[in-house]
């Protein structure tokens, strides 16, 4: 919406960029924690950076170093990371029709398909803004996450516990700020509440990653049920 005189401009692409920058900074800073914990788990700095640059999925990276740091086998570490990373495949299925990218851009887009880029893209009102939000968030998080992962790996124990600085809370708060406006309707609130209950109930019982996937399936099941429901009598043709 544009008005002359006292100019008021609402540009969805600009709003998407602002969201992308705030999410990228909050998430990127938390990379310090990954770098420090990775080195503490026994990985070298080059190994830490290879894991961060190539895997680039925070949950999967933390799962991997958690198993390795606990003395687990490499196969178990890879399996845990892959299980958590499976959610990115679901994101890809959602983003493909939304972004409608040419084939030449789909490979780099796949590398940047993470929680944050998906959240920012799907929060936008237009396809153009969704593309801006996706690329700005994906590239922003990739650059900052890896820079701060390197910093955490280099300084290691001299930082103390990175969680003491509230970096984990900052990333979660930025993500919640994107999701919150989408919970205005009762149906969305019910789905979110059900997903939370499923995640909390299964976390103590199932391996890392499974509760996240089960919580996501709540929305999938609700979507299938509501789309297959026959129209009410008297509804339009």
N, CA, C and O of each residue as an XYZ file, in Angstrom:
948
protein
N       0.847     -1.177      0.000
C       0.000      0.000      0.000
C       0.883      1.226      0.000
O       1.801      1.334      0.813
N       0.604      2.186     -0.938
C       1.408      3.383     -1.041
C       0.495      4.596     -0.979
O      -0.540      4.622     -1.645
N       0.856      5.590     -0.203
C       0.089      6.821     -0.120
C       1.036      7.980     -0.344
O       2.163      7.979      0.152
N       0.564      8.994     -1.112
C       1.378     10.173     -1.327
C       1.189     11.143     -0.188
O       0.404     10.886      0.724
N       1.909     12.272     -0.227
C       1.857     13.229      0.878
C       2.784     12.765      1.954
O       3.994     12.667      1.750
N       2.199     12.465      3.150
C       2.976     11.796      4.186
C       3.133     10.359      3.705
O       2.229      9.542      3.881
N       4.247     10.055      3.115
C       4.385      8.786      2.384
C       4.406      7.616      3.347
O       5.244      7.535      4.246
N       3.461      6.711      3.135
C       3.423      5.474      3.899
C       3.580      4.330      2.915
O       2.741      4.153      2.032
N       4.627      3.565      3.052
C       4.921      2.512      2.079
C       4.954      1.164      2.773
O       5.678      0.958      3.747
N       4.159      0.263      2.251
C       4.203     -1.105      2.747
C       4.691     -1.985      1.611
O       3.940     -2.289      0.684
N       5.918     -2.382      1.681
C       6.527     -3.211      0.648
C       6.776     -4.592      1.229
O       7.639     -4.743      2.093
N       6.040     -5.609      0.776
C       6.230     -6.954      1.321
C       7.669     -7.443      1.219
O       8.147     -8.135      2.118
N       8.367     -7.098      0.143
C       9.750     -7.549     -0.021
C      10.657     -6.920      1.032
O      11.538     -7.590      1.571
N      10.448     -5.636      1.328
C      11.246     -4.975      2.363
C      10.968     -5.578      3.733
O      11.884     -5.776      4.531
N       9.698     -5.867      3.998
C       9.349     -6.499      5.271
C       9.994     -7.878      5.382
O      10.461     -8.264      6.454
N      10.019     -8.624      4.268
C      10.650     -9.945      4.261
C      12.139     -9.835      4.543
O      12.695    -10.664      5.264
N      12.788     -8.824      3.984
C      14.220     -8.629      4.231
C      14.490     -8.309      5.693
O      15.453     -8.809      6.274
N      13.643     -7.476      6.287
C      13.834     -7.149      7.704
C      13.683     -8.385      8.576
O      14.478     -8.605      9.490
N      12.676     -9.182      8.300
C      12.500    -10.426      9.053
C      13.695    -11.342      8.865
O      14.181    -11.952      9.817
N      14.161    -11.432      7.632
C      15.288    -12.313      7.327
C      16.538    -11.903      8.094
O      17.248    -12.752      8.633
N      16.806    -10.604      8.145
C      18.003    -10.124      8.847
C      17.912    -10.422     10.338
O      18.881    -10.892     10.934
N      16.761    -10.154     10.946
C      16.629    -10.388     12.388
C      16.769    -11.866     12.725
O      17.429    -12.222     13.701
N      16.148    -12.728     11.922
C      16.245    -14.170     12.159
C      17.672    -14.658     11.917
O      18.179    -15.490     12.669
N      18.313    -14.150     10.883
C      19.680    -14.576     10.558
C      20.652    -14.230     11.675
O      21.505    -15.042     12.036
N      20.525    -13.029     12.220
C      21.423    -12.615     13.299
C      21.199    -13.471     14.540
O      22.155    -13.968     15.136
N      19.933    -13.644     14.929
C      19.637    -14.423     16.132
C      20.102    -15.865     15.997
O      20.669    -16.431     16.932
N      19.862    -16.459     14.834
C      20.251    -17.849     14.619
C      21.753    -17.983     14.440
O      22.366    -18.906     14.977
N      22.350    -17.062     13.684
C      23.784    -17.135     13.443
C      24.602    -17.061     14.712
O      25.596    -17.772     14.861
N      24.184    -16.198     15.634
C      24.923    -16.070     16.891
C      24.969    -17.383     17.665
O      25.940    -17.675     18.363
N      23.914    -18.159     17.532
C      23.875    -19.434     18.256
C      24.883    -20.432     17.705
O      25.162    -21.448     18.341
N      25.437    -20.146     16.513
C      26.481    -21.010     15.976
C      27.708    -21.065     16.868
O      28.469    -22.031     16.816
N      27.913    -20.024     17.697
C      29.022    -20.053     18.655
C      28.918    -21.288     19.537
O      29.913    -21.952     19.824
N      27.701    -21.580     19.958
C      27.486    -22.745     20.823
C      27.865    -24.029     20.117
O      28.515    -24.894     20.703
N      27.455    -24.163     18.837
C      27.800    -25.378     18.107
C      29.306    -25.534     17.977
O      29.842    -26.612     18.233
N      30.001    -24.461     17.580
C      31.446    -24.556     17.405
C      32.160    -24.969     18.676
O      33.036    -25.833     18.652
N      31.782    -24.346     19.801
C      32.429    -24.660     21.071
C      32.141    -26.094     21.506
O      33.039    -26.810     21.949
N      30.870    -26.510     21.374
C      30.499    -27.858     21.805
C      31.092    -28.923     20.892
O      31.417    -30.018     21.351
N      31.237    -28.618     19.610
C      31.804    -29.575     18.674
C      33.261    -29.882     19.018
O      33.675    -31.042     19.039
N      34.033    -28.825     19.287
C      35.431    -29.028     19.665
C      35.519    -29.767     21.004
O      36.377    -30.629     21.194
N      34.621    -29.417     21.925
C      34.608    -30.104     23.214
C      34.263    -31.579     23.066
O      34.678    -32.398     23.887
N      33.501    -31.930     22.016
C      33.119    -33.327     21.787
C      34.238    -34.136     21.130
O      34.130    -35.355     20.999
N      35.316    -33.454     20.716
C      36.454    -34.165     20.156
C      36.717    -33.912     18.693
O      37.686    -34.443     18.150
N      35.889    -33.119     18.031
C      36.136    -32.809     16.627
C      37.169    -31.692     16.524
O      37.236    -30.815     17.385
N      37.967    -31.732     15.472
C      38.920    -30.656     15.227
C      38.192    -29.455     14.621
O      37.022    -29.553     14.250
N      38.885    -28.336     14.524
C      38.278    -27.151     13.908
C      37.908    -27.416     12.452
O      36.792    -27.084     12.053
N      38.809    -28.008     11.623
C      38.408    -28.318     10.237
C      37.211    -29.268     10.159
O      36.333    -29.091      9.313
N      37.171    -30.278     11.041
C      36.044    -31.204     11.042
C      34.745    -30.487     11.420
O      33.691    -30.734     10.834
N      34.842    -29.605     12.397
C      33.677    -28.832     12.821
C      33.146    -27.993     11.678
O      31.938    -27.943     11.448
N      34.038    -27.334     10.960
C      33.608    -26.461      9.881
C      33.091    -27.256      8.675
O      32.161    -26.817      7.998
N      33.678    -28.402      8.409
C      33.172    -29.244      7.322
C      31.749    -29.705      7.638
O      30.884    -29.716      6.763
N      31.516    -30.084      8.890
C      30.191    -30.514      9.307
C      29.192    -29.369      9.165
O      28.070    -29.572      8.703
N      29.606    -28.166      9.565
C      28.716    -27.013      9.525
C      28.434    -26.551      8.100
O      27.291    -26.244      7.761
N      29.462    -26.501      7.272
C      29.301    -26.021      5.901
C      28.506    -26.984      5.031
O      27.713    -26.557      4.191
N      28.717    -28.281      5.230
C      28.093    -29.265      4.356
C      26.733    -29.730      4.868
O      25.781    -29.828      4.095
N      26.636    -30.014      6.154
C      25.363    -30.478      6.694
C      24.384    -29.315      6.833
O      23.235    -29.424      6.404
N      24.815    -28.225      7.414
C      24.037    -27.002      7.566
C      22.590    -27.258      7.986
O      21.643    -26.899      7.287
N      22.456    -27.876      9.126
C      21.148    -28.071      9.751
C      21.418    -28.145     11.240
O      21.884    -29.163     11.753
N      21.116    -27.042     11.933
C      21.528    -26.930     13.327
C      21.139    -28.111     14.194
O      21.962    -28.628     14.949
N      19.876    -28.547     14.089
C      19.438    -29.672     14.905
C      20.227    -30.929     14.612
O      20.608    -31.654     15.531
N      20.478    -31.198     13.333
C      21.243    -32.379     12.942
C      22.688    -32.278     13.421
O      23.275    -33.268     13.858
N      23.258    -31.077     13.337
C      24.642    -30.892     13.786
C      24.774    -31.133     15.284
O      25.712    -31.797     15.725
N      23.850    -30.602     16.062
C      23.901    -30.808     17.511
C      23.669    -32.281     17.858
O      24.283    -32.809     18.786
N      22.774    -32.946     17.102
C      22.540    -34.369     17.343
C      23.809    -35.173     17.079
O      24.149    -36.078     17.841
N      24.502    -34.839     16.001
C      25.722    -35.556     15.629
C      26.785    -35.425     16.717
O      27.333    -36.429     17.173
N      27.081    -34.189     17.137
C      28.138    -34.014     18.132
C      27.702    -34.513     19.502
O      28.538    -34.867     20.334
N      26.378    -34.543     19.739
C      25.894    -35.079     21.011
C      26.195    -36.558     21.141
O      26.615    -37.023     22.200
N      25.978    -37.303     20.053
C      26.266    -38.738     20.063
C      27.766    -38.975     20.136
O      28.227    -39.816     20.908
N      28.538    -38.229     19.327
C      29.988    -38.393     19.326
C      30.573    -38.028     20.690
O      31.420    -38.747     21.220
N      30.116    -36.908     21.254
C      30.626    -36.485     22.551
C      30.278    -37.445     23.665
O      30.991    -37.528     24.665
N      29.174    -38.178     23.499
C      28.768    -39.155     24.505
C      29.416    -40.512     24.324
O      29.099    -41.454     25.050
N      30.330    -40.622     23.352
C      31.022    -41.886     23.138
C      30.306    -42.843     22.205
O      30.686    -44.010     22.111
N      29.275    -42.372     21.512
C      28.519    -43.232     20.614
C      29.278    -43.526     19.338
O      30.247    -42.843     19.008
N      28.833    -44.548     18.620
C      29.459    -44.939     17.362
C      29.137    -43.925     16.271
O      28.131    -43.218     16.336
N      30.004    -43.867     15.271
C      29.799    -42.928     14.176
C      28.493    -43.217     13.439
O      27.801    -42.296     13.006
N      28.162    -44.499     13.299
C      26.913    -44.850     12.623
C      25.702    -44.305     13.354
O      24.755    -43.830     12.727
N      25.727    -44.372     14.688
C      24.618    -43.840     15.474
C      24.537    -42.325     15.345
O      23.444    -41.761     15.307
N      25.696    -41.663     15.276
C      25.723    -40.206     15.123
C      25.114    -39.800     13.782
O      24.319    -38.863     13.707
N      25.498    -40.519     12.724
C      24.969    -40.215     11.392
C      23.471    -40.476     11.337
O      22.723    -39.696     10.748
N      23.030    -41.575     11.952
C      21.606    -41.908     11.933
C      20.789    -40.852     12.675
O      19.716    -40.467     12.212
N      21.280    -40.383     13.811
C      20.566    -39.353     14.571
C      20.470    -38.056     13.784
O      19.420    -37.416     13.752
N      21.579    -37.672     13.144
C      21.583    -36.441     12.348
C      20.638    -36.559     11.161
O      19.921    -35.612     10.837
N      20.635    -37.724     10.512
C      19.770    -37.919      9.346
C      18.301    -37.897      9.739
O      17.462    -37.395      8.991
N      17.990    -38.440     10.911
C      16.606    -38.474     11.371
C      16.080    -37.062     11.585
O      14.963    -36.740     11.181
N      16.888    -36.228     12.220
C      16.465    -34.846     12.420
C      16.420    -34.077     11.110
O      15.567    -33.208     10.929
N      17.323    -34.386     10.201
C      17.353    -33.689      8.923
C      16.216    -34.061      8.000
O      15.981    -33.380      7.002
N      15.496    -35.145      8.318
C      14.406    -35.586      7.451
C      13.314    -34.532      7.327
O      12.602    -34.491      6.324
N      13.178    -33.678      8.339
C      12.138    -32.656      8.288
C      12.377    -31.663      7.154
O      11.434    -31.056      6.645
N      13.647    -31.499      6.756
C      13.929    -30.571      5.665
C      13.317    -31.041      4.351
O      12.991    -30.230      3.483
N      13.162    -32.369      4.209
C      12.484    -32.887      3.031
C      11.021    -32.456      2.992
O      10.479    -32.158      1.927
N      10.385    -32.425      4.171
C       9.006    -31.950      4.247
C       8.933    -30.472      3.883
O       7.998    -30.031      3.215
N       9.931    -29.713      4.330
C       9.968    -28.290      3.981
C      10.078    -28.109      2.474
O       9.429    -27.241      1.889
N      10.909    -28.940      1.857
C      11.093    -28.834      0.416
C       9.792    -29.052     -0.339
O       9.508    -28.358     -1.315
N       9.001    -30.022      0.117
C       7.714    -30.283     -0.530
C       6.773    -29.096     -0.395
O       5.954    -28.845     -1.279
N       6.887    -28.365      0.713
C       6.041    -27.191      0.914
C       6.530    -25.985      0.112
O       5.729    -25.211     -0.412
N       7.857    -25.834      0.023
C       8.417    -24.655     -0.623
C       8.420    -24.729     -2.145
O       8.374    -23.694     -2.810
N       8.474    -25.923     -2.701
C       8.566    -26.057     -4.162
C       7.433    -25.334     -4.887
O       7.709    -24.532     -5.780
N       6.165    -25.586     -4.537
C       5.098    -24.848     -5.236
C       5.026    -23.382     -4.811
O       4.594    -22.536     -5.594
N       5.437    -23.075     -3.595
C       5.363    -21.691     -3.123
C       6.355    -20.796     -3.851
O       5.996    -19.708     -4.300
N       7.610    -21.251     -3.971
C       8.652    -20.430     -4.580
C       8.688    -20.565     -6.099
O       9.005    -19.612     -6.811
N       8.359    -21.764     -6.589
C       8.347    -22.031     -8.041
C       9.652    -21.560     -8.689
O       9.644    -20.752     -9.617
N      10.765    -22.081     -8.181
C      12.081    -21.660     -8.672
C      12.449    -22.401     -9.952
O      12.026    -23.541    -10.146
N      13.227    -21.775    -10.826
C      13.742    -22.495    -12.003
C      14.696    -23.599    -11.563
O      15.263    -23.539    -10.472
N      14.871    -24.604    -12.412
C      15.688    -25.767    -12.051
C      17.117    -25.371    -11.707
O      17.752    -26.008    -10.866
N      17.626    -24.332    -12.346
C      19.015    -23.934    -12.109
C      19.256    -23.447    -10.685
O      20.397    -23.419    -10.225
N      18.193    -23.064     -9.985
C      18.345    -22.542     -8.626
C      17.909    -23.531     -7.552
O      18.007    -23.231     -6.362
N      17.437    -24.687     -7.951
C      16.885    -25.609     -6.960
C      17.954    -26.311     -6.127
O      17.716    -26.640     -4.965
N      19.125    -26.543     -6.708
C      20.180    -27.189     -5.928
C      20.678    -26.276     -4.804
O      20.733    -26.721     -3.658
N      21.043    -25.019     -5.081
C      21.416    -24.155     -3.963
C      20.262    -23.917     -2.999
O      20.480    -23.760     -1.798
N      19.033    -23.888     -3.514
C      17.878    -23.707     -2.633
C      17.737    -24.884     -1.678
O      17.358    -24.702     -0.521
N      18.039    -26.089     -2.152
C      17.951    -27.271     -1.289
C      18.923    -27.163     -0.116
O      18.590    -27.549      1.005
N      20.122    -26.640     -0.370
C      21.112    -26.482      0.697
C      20.650    -25.460      1.735
O      21.021    -25.550      2.905
N      19.851    -24.500      1.313
C      19.420    -23.425      2.209
C      18.033    -23.659      2.802
O      17.496    -22.790      3.489
N      17.453    -24.827      2.538
C      16.129    -25.145      3.067
C      16.263    -25.634      4.506
O      16.592    -26.794      4.752
N      16.005    -24.741      5.441
C      16.113    -25.033      6.870
C      14.884    -24.474      7.575
O      14.009    -23.889      6.936
N      14.818    -24.654      8.890
C      13.672    -24.159      9.651
C      13.430    -22.676      9.394
O      12.309    -22.260      9.101
N      14.493    -21.886      9.508
C      14.348    -20.435      9.472
C      13.951    -19.915      8.085
O      13.057    -19.075      7.973
N      14.604    -20.404      7.038
C      14.267    -19.928      5.685
C      12.849    -20.339      5.312
O      12.148    -19.597      4.625
N      12.424    -21.517      5.760
C      11.056    -21.959      5.494
C      10.052    -21.091      6.230
O       9.033    -20.697      5.664
N      10.337    -20.791      7.497
C       9.412    -19.983      8.290
C       9.242    -18.590      7.705
O       8.121    -18.090      7.606
N      10.343    -17.961      7.318
C      10.253    -16.612      6.764
C       9.536    -16.628      5.415
O       8.694    -15.771      5.150
N       9.863    -17.587      4.573
C       9.232    -17.652      3.247
C       7.731    -17.866      3.347
O       6.962    -17.185      2.668
N       7.308    -18.798      4.181
C       5.881    -19.118      4.263
C       5.085    -18.044      4.997
O       3.855    -18.050      4.944
N       5.762    -17.123      5.680
C       5.060    -16.051      6.381
C       4.731    -14.874      5.469
O       4.070    -13.932      5.908
N       5.172    -14.902      4.217
C       5.011    -13.747      3.332
C       3.692    -13.816      2.551
O       3.183    -14.903      2.277
N       3.143    -12.647      2.196
C       1.837    -12.617      1.521
C       1.901    -12.844      0.014
O       0.879    -13.149     -0.600
N       3.076    -12.701     -0.594
C       3.188    -12.872     -2.044
C       4.348    -13.799     -2.374
O       5.240    -14.012     -1.553
N       4.326    -14.350     -3.593
C       5.412    -15.231     -4.014
C       6.734    -14.472     -4.105
O       7.782    -14.992     -3.722
N       6.681    -13.244     -4.613
C       7.909    -12.453     -4.736
C       8.534    -12.213     -3.367
O       9.747    -12.343     -3.205
N       7.706    -11.863     -2.381
C       8.212    -11.634     -1.032
C       8.708    -12.934     -0.412
O       9.687    -12.935      0.333
N       8.030    -14.048     -0.719
C       8.464    -15.343     -0.198
C       9.851    -15.695     -0.722
O      10.689    -16.205      0.022
N      10.091    -15.424     -1.991
C      11.421    -15.688     -2.559
C      12.483    -14.819     -1.889
O      13.568    -15.298     -1.557
N      12.164    -13.537     -1.692
C      13.106    -12.642     -1.022
C      13.400    -13.154      0.389
O      14.557    -13.243      0.801
N      12.340    -13.488      1.115
C      12.527    -13.974      2.480
C      13.339    -15.251      2.534
O      14.191    -15.416      3.407
N      13.077    -16.160      1.597
C      13.806    -17.430      1.577
C      15.293    -17.219      1.340
O      16.125    -17.705      2.106
N      15.634    -16.478      0.257
C      17.041    -16.317     -0.097
C      17.789    -15.480      0.938
O      18.909    -15.826      1.314
N      17.204    -14.412      1.393
C      17.887    -13.570      2.373
C      18.107    -14.321      3.688
O      19.165    -14.208      4.306
N      17.108    -15.079      4.102
C      17.265    -15.836      5.342
C      18.249    -16.974      5.166
O      19.134    -17.165      6.000
N      18.104    -17.736      4.083
C      18.990    -18.872      3.867
C      20.446    -18.465      3.770
O      21.304    -19.051      4.429
N      20.729    -17.462      2.951
C      22.110    -17.006      2.792
C      22.604    -16.341      4.076
O      23.744    -16.554      4.490
N      21.742    -15.531      4.708
C      22.142    -14.845      5.931
C      22.501    -15.806      7.049
O      23.530    -15.654      7.708
N      21.645    -16.798      7.257
C      21.925    -17.787      8.301
C      23.168    -18.593      7.946
O      23.997    -18.869      8.814
N      23.305    -18.974      6.671
C      24.460    -19.779      6.255
C      25.773    -19.050      6.556
O      26.697    -19.632      7.124
N      25.846    -17.787      6.174
C      27.074    -17.021      6.374
C      27.345    -16.802      7.865
O      28.446    -17.068      8.346
N      26.339    -16.318      8.591
C      26.556    -15.978     10.004
C      26.733    -17.230     10.859
O      27.560    -17.245     11.771
N      25.971    -18.271     10.575
C      26.102    -19.508     11.345
C      27.519    -20.074     11.226
O      28.113    -20.493     12.220
N      28.048    -20.082     10.017
C      29.380    -20.644      9.828
C      30.480    -19.746     10.385
O      31.482    -20.241     10.900
N      30.303    -18.444     10.287
C      31.286    -17.530     10.874
C      31.341    -17.687     12.390
O      32.422    -17.756     12.975
N      30.181    -17.744     13.014
C      30.160    -17.857     14.469
C      30.495    -19.276     14.929
O      30.998    -19.463     16.037
N      30.222    -20.272     14.093
C      30.675    -21.628     14.416
C      32.204    -21.672     14.455
O      32.798    -22.293     15.336
N      32.825    -21.003     13.485
C      34.289    -20.936     13.462
C      34.810    -20.214     14.700
O      35.784    -20.650     15.313
N      34.164    -19.112     15.065
C      34.575    -18.386     16.266
C      34.461    -19.270     17.502
O      35.369    -19.311     18.332
N      33.337    -19.978     17.620
C      33.155    -20.859     18.772
C      34.173    -21.982     18.805
O      34.660    -22.352     19.873
N      34.498    -22.529     17.636
C      35.475    -23.617     17.578
C      36.876    -23.126     17.941
O      37.650    -23.863     18.552
N      37.204    -21.894     17.572
C      38.544    -21.367     17.838
C      38.741    -20.967     19.287
O      39.793    -21.229     19.870
N      37.732    -20.330     19.874
C      37.907    -19.852     21.253
C      37.523    -20.911     22.279
O      38.023    -20.909     23.404
N      36.627    -21.819     21.878
C      36.302    -22.968     22.711
C      35.929    -22.631     24.128
O      35.019    -21.837     24.366
N      36.628    -23.229     25.076
C      36.281    -23.121     26.489
C      36.408    -21.707     27.035
O      35.831    -21.404     28.079
N      37.138    -20.843     26.366
C      37.307    -19.480     26.870
C      35.993    -18.708     26.897
O      35.878    -17.697     27.590
N      34.992    -19.187     26.138
C      33.684    -18.539     26.145
C      32.834    -18.929     27.347
O      31.889    -18.219     27.691
N      33.155    -20.043     27.986
C      32.251    -20.588     28.983
C      31.096    -21.282     28.276
O      31.215    -21.672     27.114
N      29.986    -21.433     28.977
C      28.810    -22.060     28.377
C      28.076    -21.019     27.537
O      27.553    -20.057     28.100
N      28.014    -21.170     26.204
C      27.358    -20.171     25.351
C      25.898    -19.950     25.696
O      25.349    -18.884     25.420
N      25.256    -20.960     26.305
C      23.848    -20.798     26.648
C      23.652    -19.758     27.739
O      22.555    -19.223     27.902
N      24.724    -19.467     28.497
C      24.618    -18.461     29.553
C      24.369    -17.068     28.989
O      23.898    -16.188     29.708
N      24.682    -16.854     27.698
C      24.452    -15.558     27.080
C      23.044    -15.423     26.510
O      22.683    -14.370     25.985
N      22.254    -16.483     26.612
C      20.889    -16.420     26.108
C      20.767    -16.548     24.609
O      19.741    -16.171     24.044
N      21.794    -17.075     23.941
C      21.746    -17.165     22.479
C      20.697    -18.161     22.009
O      20.061    -17.958     20.975
N      20.516    -19.243     22.773
C      19.500    -20.219     22.397
C      18.108    -19.602     22.506
O      17.242    -19.859     21.670
N      17.899    -18.787     23.541
C      16.601    -18.132     23.706
C      16.368    -17.096     22.616
O      15.233    -16.916     22.174
N      17.414    -16.414     22.176
C      17.270    -15.394     21.130
C      16.812    -16.032     19.826
O      15.929    -15.502     19.151
N      17.400    -17.154     19.471
C      17.007    -17.836     18.236
C      15.562    -18.319     18.323
O      14.793    -18.176     17.373
N      15.204    -18.889     19.464
C      13.829    -19.365     19.635
C      12.834    -18.216     19.602
O      11.748    -18.348     19.036
N      13.200    -17.081     20.209
C      12.309    -15.924     20.225
C      12.081    -15.368     18.826
O      10.960    -14.990     18.486
N      13.128    -15.316     18.015
C      12.982    -14.824     16.649
C      12.070    -15.741     15.839
O      11.260    -15.276     15.037
N      12.210    -17.041     16.055
C      11.381    -18.000     15.335
C       9.922    -17.880     15.780
O       9.010    -17.924     14.954
N       9.707    -17.725     17.103
C       8.350    -17.602     17.631
C       7.677    -16.339     17.115
O       6.470    -16.337     16.875
N       8.444    -15.262     16.941
C       7.880    -14.013     16.440
C       7.296    -14.183     15.042
O       6.330    -13.509     14.685
N       7.877    -15.079     14.252
C       7.353    -15.353     12.915
C       6.090    -16.214     12.974
O       5.144    -16.009     12.214
N       6.099    -17.169     13.880
C       4.997    -18.127     13.934
C       3.761    -17.524     14.603
O       2.634    -17.838     14.219
N       3.966    -16.665     15.597
C       2.867    -16.188     16.431
C       1.714    -15.566     15.647
O       0.559    -15.890     15.925
N       1.980    -14.676     14.665
C       0.851    -14.075     13.938
C       0.002    -15.083     13.183
O      -1.142    -14.791     12.836
N       0.543    -16.257     12.925
C      -0.199    -17.258     12.160
C      -1.080    -18.129     13.046
O      -1.757    -19.035     12.562
N      -1.068    -17.848     14.353
C      -1.862    -18.635     15.291
C      -3.110    -17.885     15.731
O      -3.625    -18.121     16.824
N      -3.600    -16.980     14.885
C      -4.756    -16.171     15.266
C      -6.044    -16.991     15.265
O      -6.913    -16.786     16.112
N      -6.165    -17.899     14.334
C      -7.389    -18.688     14.238
C      -7.413    -19.843     15.226
O      -6.369    -20.340     15.648
N      -8.618    -20.261     15.585
C      -8.751    -21.364     16.552
C      -8.215    -22.674     15.997
O      -7.653    -23.481     16.737
N      -8.388    -22.891     14.688
C      -7.890    -24.134     14.092
C      -6.368    -24.197     14.197
O      -5.812    -25.233     14.562
N      -5.694    -23.089     13.878
C      -4.234    -23.062     13.968
C      -3.776    -23.251     15.402
O      -2.788    -23.942     15.651
N      -4.479    -22.646     16.347
C      -4.121    -22.797     17.760
C      -4.293    -24.242     18.218
O      -3.479    -24.757     18.986
N      -5.353    -24.891     17.745
C      -5.596    -26.291     18.130
C      -4.509    -27.199     17.566
O      -4.037    -28.105     18.253
N      -4.107    -26.958     16.310
C      -3.045    -27.768     15.704
C      -1.738    -27.565     16.455
O      -1.031    -28.530     16.744
N      -1.412    -26.307     16.775
C      -0.178    -26.021     17.502
C      -0.190    -26.681     18.878
O       0.817    -27.249     19.301
N      -1.314    -26.609     19.573
C      -1.408    -27.220     20.901
C      -1.255    -28.733     20.823
O      -0.580    -29.338     21.657
N      -1.882    -29.345     19.818
C      -1.762    -30.791     19.656
C      -0.326    -31.191     19.343
O       0.166    -32.197     19.854
N       0.347    -30.408     18.507
C       1.737    -30.706     18.168
C       2.628    -30.607     19.403
O       3.528    -31.426     19.591
N       2.376    -29.601     20.246
C       3.162    -29.450     21.480
C       2.953    -30.646     22.401
O       3.911    -31.169     22.969
N       1.706    -31.078     22.548
C       1.410    -32.222     23.414
C       2.113    -33.483     22.915
O       2.701    -34.229     23.698
N       2.044    -33.713     21.600
C       2.694    -34.895     21.017
C       4.200    -34.852     21.258
O       4.801    -35.855     21.643
N       4.813    -33.678     21.027
C       6.261    -33.556     21.202
C       6.667    -33.780     22.651
O       7.633    -34.493     22.926
N       5.932    -33.172     23.577
C       6.275    -33.315     25.001
C       6.069    -34.746     25.489
O       6.849    -35.252     26.296
N       5.015    -35.394     24.993
C       4.716    -36.752     25.454
C       5.710    -37.779     24.925
O       6.000    -38.766     25.601
N       6.231    -37.557     23.729
C       7.102    -38.566     23.117
C       8.597    -38.309     23.318
O       9.408    -39.217     23.137
N       8.970    -37.080     23.691
C      10.395    -36.768     23.847
C      11.116    -37.688     24.838
O      12.230    -38.121     24.545
N      10.518    -38.009     26.017
C      11.244    -38.903     26.938
C      11.299    -40.353     26.475
O      12.072    -41.142     27.019
N      10.497    -40.716     25.483
C      10.356    -42.116     25.114
C      11.041    -42.491     23.809
O      11.398    -43.653     23.614
N      11.229    -41.535     22.918
C      11.707    -41.840     21.569
C      13.051    -41.191     21.293
O      13.424    -40.228     21.963
N      13.788    -41.709     20.308
C      15.091    -41.119     19.964
C      14.950    -39.681     19.477
O      13.882    -39.268     19.025
N      16.036    -38.931     19.575
C      16.038    -37.545     19.128
C      15.631    -37.464     17.660
O      16.110    -38.234     16.828
N      14.757    -36.538     17.358
C      14.300    -36.356     15.989
C      12.912    -36.910     15.739
O      12.140    -36.313     14.989
N      12.575    -38.037     16.348
C      11.270    -38.651     16.129
C      10.136    -37.768     16.662
O       9.144    -37.583     15.957
N      10.241    -37.210     17.892
C       9.165    -36.332     18.366
C       8.908    -35.144     17.451
O       7.762    -34.729     17.280
N       9.964    -34.593     16.861
C       9.797    -33.459     15.941
C       8.980    -33.881     14.721
O       8.084    -33.159     14.284
N       9.300    -35.057     14.177
C       8.579    -35.535     13.004
C       7.125    -35.854     13.333
O       6.229    -35.576     12.536
N       6.890    -36.441     14.511
C       5.522    -36.758     14.913
C       4.705    -35.492     15.116
O       3.530    -35.436     14.752
N       5.334    -34.472     15.701
C       4.631    -33.205     15.891
C       4.259    -32.587     14.542
O       3.172    -32.031     14.386
N       5.172    -32.688     13.568
C       4.885    -32.156     12.236
C       3.753    -32.928     11.562
O       2.969    -32.360     10.802
N       3.676    -34.231     11.850
C       2.628    -35.048     11.230
C       1.243    -34.651     11.709
O       0.253    -34.912     11.026
N       1.161    -34.018     12.884
C      -0.140    -33.557     13.373
C      -0.769    -32.610     12.356
O      -1.937    -32.755     11.999
N       0.016    -31.643     11.896
C      -0.498    -30.692     10.909
C      -0.836    -31.390      9.590
O      -1.820    -31.048      8.935
N      -0.010    -32.377      9.206
C      -0.265    -33.106      7.959
C      -1.596    -33.848      8.033
O      -2.394    -33.807      7.097
N      -1.824    -34.526      9.156
C      -3.067    -35.287      9.326
C      -4.272    -34.356      9.325
O      -5.284    -34.642      8.686
N      -4.162    -33.250     10.037
C      -5.273    -32.283     10.069
C      -5.555    -31.757      8.666
O      -6.713    -31.616      8.274
N      -4.489    -31.465      7.906
C      -4.680    -30.971      6.543
C      -5.376    -31.988      5.658
O      -6.252    -31.629      4.872
N      -4.991    -33.267      5.779
C      -5.625    -34.311      4.973
C      -7.091    -34.484      5.330
O      -7.937    -34.646      4.450
N      -7.393    -34.448      6.639
C      -8.775    -34.635      7.085
C      -9.658    -33.491      6.611
O     -10.766    -33.717      6.123
N      -9.168    -32.262      6.754
C      -9.996    -31.113      6.396
C     -10.189    -30.989      4.891
O     -11.245    -30.543      4.441
N      -9.183    -31.377      4.102
C      -9.344    -31.264      2.649
C     -10.221    -32.374      2.086
O     -10.824    -32.207      1.026
N     -10.299    -33.497      2.777
C     -11.130    -34.601      2.283
C     -12.552    -34.528      2.803
O     -13.418    -35.276      2.350
N     -12.808    -33.620      3.767
C     -14.136    -33.523      4.356
C     -15.128    -33.050      3.303
O     -14.869    -32.051      2.632
N     -16.265    -33.741      3.134
C     -17.244    -33.323      2.122
C     -17.868    -31.982      2.497
O     -18.003    -31.677      3.682
N     -18.252    -31.177      1.502
C     -18.862    -29.888      1.810
C     -20.188    -30.041      2.515
O     -20.912    -31.011      2.291
N     -20.507    -29.087      3.364
C     -21.745    -29.136      4.121
C     -22.936    -28.958      3.159
O     -22.829    -28.264      2.147
N     -24.065    -29.595      3.491
C     -25.256    -29.447      2.636
C     -25.632    -27.971      2.509
O     -25.616    -27.228      3.490
N     -25.964    -27.569      1.310
C     -26.350    -26.181      1.105
C     -25.199    -25.271      0.788
O     -25.405    -24.104      0.455
N     -23.934    -25.801      0.887
C     -22.769    -24.972      0.566
C     -22.735    -24.753     -0.934
O     -23.445    -25.439     -1.669
N     -21.959    -23.853     -1.386
C     -21.898    -23.525     -2.813
C     -21.524    -24.714     -3.655
O     -21.069    -25.730     -3.130
N     -21.708    -24.606     -4.959
C     -21.406    -25.707     -5.878
C     -19.950    -26.053     -5.865
O     -19.524    -26.959     -6.582
